[in-house]
Amino acid sequence: MEPDYVKLRDIKPALSGYIRDALILLKKDPVPEEDAVHDMRVLMKKSRAVLKLISTQIESESFKRDYESLREVGRIMSLWRETSVHRKILKDLRRKNQELFSILQDNEKLGILMSKPEVPAEPSESMKNDLENIGEHLDKTGYRIRFQSFENLDPALLLISLENTYNIVVDRFITCRNNLKPVCLHEFRKKAKDLLYQLWFFRPLNPGSVKALEKKLDALTQNLGRFNDLNQLISAIDYKYQTTSANPALDELVIHIRSEQDRYLAEVWPQAIKIFRPGQKLINYLGFKILMV
């Protein structure tokens, strides 16, 4: 006889683990490598998504303090990530458009973005301050979570919180389809990431369906992320189209970038309408029918 309940994945060990792993990555090298920065930023996003999931069942002051602390960590590291992302995108574009880049070889901003800076053996004073700030935020948040009790979390309320996250993503999706501004797409991606990271705790309820949705959400958010990276690149080169442009080669480069953005969005919309169809309930979509305890 099958049991009439399924236990959700424990939240406290996972949340503590995210913060512990981020500290390990932070202290691994004097100056964090690009992959470490990426992994730490993902861990911070996962941590914040977990806090949102349990926000209605913990003290509001506790939630606000820990959430803001982890968001500050992500904000500091976002500045480290942008340069490496711009460089990788430009090198890929150069590989596809070598003749165009030969014309743009004297463009100072492109040259700076494409050059890989030497990784210093020791961090600068500014970097030291950032590293100390991050370490302090992670240490204090991890310490506070260690002494919080998550034993009385109500699974039914967690499921309601997950459904609320889903409804927020639906709203952001509909907003995007009516307004394709990059800021709207960025919000859609951030909320979809929350849903992706929260779903992991509910996987025992219906492993096949949840894992399939996680896979779809991961692909969807990756494509939205690539769109956003390209948009940030256009801002980084300080491009603004003018009808009397003195740099048609730069105009052409941006057209190629826009084409890449179109390609990524073309991958997003067919999947998004299936997952976030207006009026659809997440619980019905995933087939949750088993009582949780």
C-alpha positions in Angstrom: 0.0 0.0 0.0 1.4 3.4 -0.9 1.8 6.0 1.9 -0.8 8.8 2.0 1.9 11.5 2.5 5.1 12.7 1.1 7.7 14.7 3.0 9.0 17.8 1.4 12.8 18.4 1.2 14.2 20.0 4.4 14.6 23.7 4.0 17.1 24.6 6.8 19.9 22.3 5.7 19.6 23.4 2.1 19.6 27.1 3.0 22.5 26.7 5.4 24.3 24.7 2.7 23.9 27.4 0.1 25.5 30.0 2.4 28.3 27.6 3.5 29.2 26.7 0.0 29.3 30.4 -1.0 31.8 31.1 1.9 33.9 28.2 0.7 34.1 29.6 -2.8 34.8 33.1 -1.4 37.8 31.9 0.5 39.1 29.5 -2.1 41.4 32.0 -3.8 42.7 35.5 -2.9 40.7 36.9 -5.9 37.6 34.8 -6.9 37.7 33.4 -10.4 34.9 34.0 -12.9 33.4 30.5 -12.4 33.4 31.0 -8.6 31.7 34.4 -8.9 29.0 32.8 -11.1 28.4 29.9 -8.7 28.3 32.3 -5.7 25.7 34.5 -7.4 23.5 31.4 -8.2 23.8 30.3 -4.5 22.6 33.8 -3.5 19.6 33.6 -5.8 18.7 30.2 -4.4 19.0 31.5 -0.9 16.8 34.5 -1.5 14.2 32.3 -3.3 14.1 30.1 -0.2 13.6 33.0 2.1 10.7 34.2 -0.1 9.2 30.7 0.1 9.1 30.7 3.9 8.6 34.5 4.4 5.0 34.1 5.7 6.1 31.7 8.4 9.1 33.5 9.9 9.3 36.9 11.6 9.2 39.8 9.1 12.2 41.5 10.6 14.2 38.3 10.3 13.2 37.8 6.7 14.0 41.4 5.8 17.4 41.4 7.5 18.6 38.2 5.9 17.1 38.9 2.5 18.7 42.4 2.3 22.0 41.0 3.5 22.1 38.3 0.7 20.9 40.8 -1.9 23.8 43.0 -1.0 26.2 40.1 -1.6 24.7 39.6 -5.1 24.8 43.3 -5.9 28.5 43.5 -5.1 29.3 40.4 -7.2 27.2 41.5 -10.2 29.8 44.3 -10.8 32.5 41.6 -11.1 30.5 39.5 -13.5 29.6 42.0 -16.2 33.1 42.5 -17.7 33.7 38.8 -18.3 30.3 38.3 -19.8 30.7 41.2 -22.2 34.1 39.8 -23.3 32.7 36.3 -24.0 29.8 37.6 -26.0 32.0 39.9 -28.1 34.5 37.1 -28.8 31.6 34.9 -30.0 30.3 37.7 -32.2 33.8 38.2 -33.6 34.1 34.6 -34.5 30.9 34.8 -36.5 31.6 38.2 -38.1 35.4 38.5 -38.6 35.2 41.0 -41.4 33.0 43.3 -39.4 35.3 43.2 -36.4 38.3 44.0 -38.6 36.6 47.3 -39.4 35.9 47.9 -35.7 39.4 47.0 -34.5 40.1 50.6 -33.6 37.0 51.0 -31.5 38.3 51.9 -28.1 35.3 50.7 -26.0 35.1 47.4 -27.8 38.9 46.9 -27.4 38.6 47.5 -23.6 35.7 45.1 -23.3 37.4 42.4 -25.3 40.7 42.5 -23.5 41.1 40.1 -20.6 42.6 41.8 -17.6 45.4 40.0 -15.7 44.2 38.4 -12.5 46.2 40.0 -9.7 48.0 37.7 -7.2 46.5 39.9 -4.4 43.2 41.8 -4.4 43.2 45.6 -4.6 42.1 47.6 -1.6 38.7 48.1 -3.1 38.4 44.3 -3.8 39.6 43.6 -0.2 36.8 45.8 1.1 34.2 44.0 -1.1 35.5 40.6 -0.1 35.4 41.5 3.6 31.9 42.9 3.2 30.7 39.8 1.5 32.3 37.5 4.0 30.7 39.5 6.9 27.2 39.3 5.3 27.5 35.6 4.7 28.9 34.8 8.2 26.2 36.8 10.0 23.4 35.4 7.9 24.6 31.9 8.3 24.9 32.3 12.0 21.4 33.7 12.4 19.9 30.9 10.3 21.8 28.3 12.4 19.8 29.3 15.5 16.4 29.6 13.8 13.9 26.8 14.1 12.3 25.7 10.8 10.7 22.6 12.3 7.2 24.1 12.5 6.9 25.1 8.9 3.5 24.2 7.5 3.8 22.3 4.2 0.3 23.5 3.1 1.4 27.1 3.6 4.6 26.4 1.7 2.5 25.1 -1.2 0.4 28.3 -1.1 3.6 30.3 -1.2 4.8 28.3 -4.2 1.5 28.9 -6.0 1.8 32.6 -5.2 5.3 32.7 -6.8 3.8 31.0 -9.9 1.1 33.6 -10.1 3.6 36.4 -9.9 5.5 34.8 -12.8 2.3 34.5 -14.8 1.7 38.2 -14.3 5.3 39.0 -15.4 4.9 36.8 -18.5 1.7 38.5 -19.5 3.3 41.9 -18.9 6.2 40.9 -21.2 3.9 39.8 -24.0 2.2 43.2 -23.9 5.4 45.2 -23.3 8.7 43.9 -24.6 10.9 46.4 -22.7 14.1 44.8 -21.4 13.2 45.8 -17.8 10.0 43.7 -18.1 11.9 40.7 -19.5 14.4 41.0 -16.7 11.7 40.9 -14.1 10.1 37.9 -15.8 13.4 36.1 -15.6 14.0 37.0 -12.0 10.6 35.7 -10.8 10.9 32.6 -13.0 14.2 31.9 -11.3 12.5 32.1 -7.9 10.0 29.5 -9.0 12.7 27.3 -10.4 14.7 27.3 -7.1 11.6 26.9 -4.9 10.3 23.9 -6.9 13.3 21.8 -5.9 11.8 21.4 -2.4 8.6 20.0 -3.8 10.1 17.5 -6.1 9.2 14.5 -3.9 5.5 15.2 -4.5 5.7 14.3 -8.1 9.3 13.8 -9.2 8.8 13.3 -12.9 6.5 16.3 -13.4 8.6 18.6 -11.1 11.9 17.7 -12.7 10.4 18.2 -16.2 9.2 21.7 -15.2 12.5 22.5 -13.6 14.3 21.6 -16.9 12.0 23.8 -18.9 12.3 26.7 -16.5 16.1 26.4 -16.5 16.2 26.6 -20.4 13.7 29.5 -20.4 15.6 31.5 -17.8 18.9 30.8 -19.5 17.6 32.3 -22.8 16.1 35.3 -21.0 19.5 35.7 -19.3 21.3 35.7 -22.6 18.9 38.3 -23.9 19.6 40.5 -20.9 23.4 40.1 -21.2 23.2 41.3 -24.8 21.1 44.3 -23.8 23.7 45.1 -21.1 26.4 44.9 -23.8 24.7 47.5 -25.9 24.6 49.8 -22.9 28.3 49.1 -22.2 29.4 50.2 -25.6 27.2 53.3 -25.1 25.3 52.8 -28.4 22.5 55.0 -29.5 21.3 54.9 -33.1 21.3 58.2 -35.0 20.1 58.6 -38.6 23.3 60.5 -39.4 25.5 57.8 -37.9 29.2 58.1 -38.6 29.8 54.5 -37.7 27.8 52.1 -39.9 29.9 49.2 -38.8 28.8 49.7 -35.2 25.2 50.0 -36.4 25.7 46.6 -38.1 27.2 45.1 -35.0 24.2 46.1 -32.9 21.9 44.7 -35.6 23.6 41.3 -35.2 23.2 41.6 -31.4 19.5 42.3 -31.8 19.2 39.3 -34.1 20.7 37.2 -31.3 18.2 38.6 -28.9 15.4 37.7 -31.3 16.7 34.2 -31.5 16.7 33.7 -27.7 13.2 35.2 -27.3 11.9 32.9 -30.1 13.0 30.0 -27.8 11.2 31.5 -24.8 7.6 32.2 -25.9 6.4 28.8 -27.1 7.5 27.2 -23.8 6.3 30.1 -21.7 2.7 30.0 -22.9 2.5 26.3 -22.0 3.8 26.8 -18.5 2.3 30.2 -17.7 -1.0 30.1 -19.5 -3.4 32.7 -17.9 -5.9 31.0 -15.6 -3.8 27.8 -15.2 -3.1 26.6 -11.6 0.4 25.3 -10.8 -0.9 22.5 -8.6 -3.1 21.1 -11.5 -0.2 21.6 -14.0 2.1 19.4 -11.8 -0.5 17.0 -10.7 0.0 17.3 -6.9 -2.5 15.0 -5.4 -0.7 13.6 -2.3 -1.2 15.0 1.2 1.9 16.6 2.6 3.1 16.3 6.2 
